[in-house]
Amino acid sequence: MRLDKYLKVSRLIKRRTVANEACDAGRVSVNGKVVKASYDVKVGDVIEIGFGNKTVKAEVTMIADSTKKEEAKEMYRYL
């Protein structure tokens, strides 16, 4: 699954366009490398997102094409 879609489905970022812009600006890294929105996310990847002066780090635990709001938190684990 593409990184921008994963960020939206898991609700780490609310909209796919915002996720895409964050990737283009270099604020998203996977396993320590800055990646593009087209990066293929795999279970076990560690995603780091920079929101202004705050950084969020999460490990991918599950990949699903769509989820309910309550189940979205099961797709990742905060580090």
WOPECOR-V799593 format. One record per pair of residues at least 24 apart in sequence whose C-alpha atoms are under 10 Angstrom apart, sorted by sequence separation. I is the first residue (numbers start at 0). GAP is how many residues later the second one is. If there is no record, write none. Layout:
BEGIN
((I	GAP) (I	GAP))
END
This chain:
BEGIN
((3	24) (25	24) (26	24) (2	25) (26	25) (22	26) (2	27) (21	27) (27	27) (29	27) (21	28) (26	28) (27	28) (28	28) (29	28) (30	28) (21	29) (27	29) (29	29) (46	29) (6	30) (18	30) (45	30) (5	31) (44	31) (45	31) (46	31) (47	31) (2	32) (3	32) (4	32) (42	32) (43	32) (45	32) (46	32) (2	33) (3	33) (4	33) (42	33) (45	33) (1	34) (2	34) (3	34) (5	34) (6	34) (1	35) (2	35) (3	35) (5	35) (1	36) (2	36) (3	36) (4	36) (12	36) (0	37) (1	37) (2	37) (3	37) (11	37) (0	38) (1	38) (2	38) (0	39) (1	39) (2	39) (0	40) (1	40) (6	40) (0	41) (6	42) (2	44) (11	44) (11	46) (9	50) (9	52) (9	53) (5	54) (8	54) (9	54) (8	55) (9	55) (5	56) (8	56) (9	56) (10	56) (5	57) (8	57) (9	57) (5	58) (7	58) (8	58) (9	58) (10	58) (5	59) (8	59) (9	59) (4	60) (5	60) (8	60) (11	60) (4	61) (9	61) (10	61) (11	61) (0	62) (9	62) (10	62) (0	63) (8	63) (9	63) (11	63) (0	64) (7	64) (9	64) (10	64) (11	64) (9	65) (10	65) (8	66) (9	66) (6	68) (5	69))
END
